[in-house]
């Protein structure tokens, strides 16, 4: 595209320069297009500047989304009968599907999953846009990175890593940023 614009502005400028010289020697004043090449270059540079601003804002939004991921999660350890016997804090990036997690009040849900037992109201407005907190009881799906308001539900992770809702949102935003709109 830059080659086409460069050729167009160069042709406009060269024609105008030749017309100016021809007019100076013959006295016949024809049309000149100096302003066309200047305006075309100005519009292209303005468009590229606006595009870089939009990409910069999208990159900032993606960085903010990545920062929403909680750093740690409370992993519940189970005995051979499946009963929770202890807990330990692990890095949230290490969560695998099937593990049992404990979500404290006021904490972000570390992964997508299903409530195993317990209940709580969860603020899902960052994902769904719904302003009313949703009640989460046993067998209710729970979305990662939403905020547990009160109660201490135990949840079984169903998705982890790049399969979570947040990871999919980030992937879609990056794909949209890199693609061009169809004309």
C-alpha positions, 0 to 999 in steps of 0.5 A, a space after each residue: 500500500 505504501 508503494 501505491 501511495 508513493 507512486 501516486 504522490 510522486 506522479 502527481 508531484 512530477 506532473 505538476 512540476 512538468 506542467 509548471 515548467 511548461 507553463 513558465 516557457 509557453 505562458 499557458 497555465 494548466 492544472 497543477 496538483 502540488 496540493 494533492 500529493 501533500 494532502 494525500 501524504 498528510 491523510 495517510 500519515 494521519 491514518 497511520 498515527 490514529 491506527 497506532 494509537 488504537 493499537 496502543 490502547 488495545 495493548 494497554 487493555 490486554 495488559 490490564 486483563 492479564 494483570 487481573 489473574 490472581 497470583 495464588 490459589 488455595 489448593 485443597 489436598 484430599 485423602 484416599 476417600 476424597 475428603 479434604 484434609 489440608 490446604 496449601 497456597 499454589 501459583 494460580 498458573 499451576 491449576 489443572 482441571 479436576 483439582 479442588 480449590 477453596 475460594 475465600 470471601 473477597 478473593 477472585 475465583 482462580 479458575 473456571 469450575 463448578 462449586 463442589 459444596 458450600 455457597 456464596 454470591 459471586 460478582 460476575 459483572 466483569 464478565 457478564 455485565 450483570 450488576 446483581 451478584 449471582 448465587 453459586 451453590 453446589 453444582 453451579 458453574 463459576 467463572 474464573 476471575 469473578 469476585 467471591 463476595 461472601 461465603 467460602 465455596 469449594 470448587 472443582 476446576 474444570 478449565 485451567 491455563 489457556 482454556 479459561 474464559 479470561 484467556 479466551 477473551 485475551 486471545 480474541 482481543 489480540 486476534 482483533 488487534 492484529 487483523 484488518 477490517 474487511 472493506 
